[in-house]
Amino acid sequence: MNAILEHTAHIETSSHPRLHALSTSALHTLYQHRVMSTAQLRRLLTPAAQRPVYLLRKLNELKDMGLLAQVRAKSHWGGANIVQQPFLWFLTEAGAEVVEEAGELVTRPYRVTPESVASTRQAHTLAVNEAGLAFVEHARRLAHECGPLDWTPEVAHRIRDGQRRFEDDHVIADAVLRYVHLERGRRTMFNLFLEIDRGTMTTARLAAKITAYGRLYEYVPQHPDRSRRSAAATRPAWQYTYPVFPRLLVILDADRRSARRSLAEQLAARTEDLYSLTRADPRLMRLASQMSIGVTTLQHLQERGPFEPIFTPLLRGTPEARPAPTDVFLRPPRPTAGSGTVGGGSSAPARAAVTATTSVPGARVPANAKAPR
């Protein structure tokens, strides 16, 4: 049996028979990630299988039990004919209740419906899945730890007090991903904020969302009763959730149907605009030494992986001396003697990815390790 499934608990309730481990994994995965295609489920749950024959048998069994439902993907997910579109799977109300009764996952308040699956966010949801899958697949290849449930979509974080619209008081990460990097017996655990941009919003709006993460970094919740506020109430809200502030990765997946510019041109222009807009924000520039933000493409993430120099750091360097691409750790380049670098630029030796044995700013490290600089 695939290693992913060996330690997965079975689900057994009074109203449903004991389920196979693969069926249980499918229910858990769809509960957390809402919607997935057959191909995405195969890559996540049965990666050794060339074809999803056995997986489809289990999915259809769950469908016959009333725990799963399926619809055809919209045409923008590949192909022109509706018959050629892949099936998308999601939990029914009964399926969600079975998962919640088992009590093994954090309860999510939403419910997926055929209408929500068919909404305009379908392609975005599938792209978030692809980003999470890229981390999982490279973790397998590198013997790191990142599994099917190690990213959570649409995680809301409050960024100011008040009772305004939810969107005004919160920044909602497309996903929060947990990863454990293993090398030479050392475990480096870190969290990532993922923002997936498919070119459906303006660059200014995307930059505004990045700016909201700066507000999250500084947001300190206040007790509504001023008399009960203490002098110690200066702890930022994110510290109650994360040991260190997660790195923010902006993953670009431009519209491949555009005939005006090539995909590479679209993505390069988007990265250049984000670099300029984020540098123009006073809050982000003030926090440049505390926050790490990188931009890459979904294609680079899938093909090369997060530990190759595929990320363009924002908030560093100058337009004249741009920082070199780096890996997911987004470390600032190390100055070298006689390098003559200016404004955060990087010399040739600094362009290489730094090994994980170095202390990683923004990552949890063992107690006996040196503190990050």
Disulfide bonds with the S-S distance in Angstrom:
none
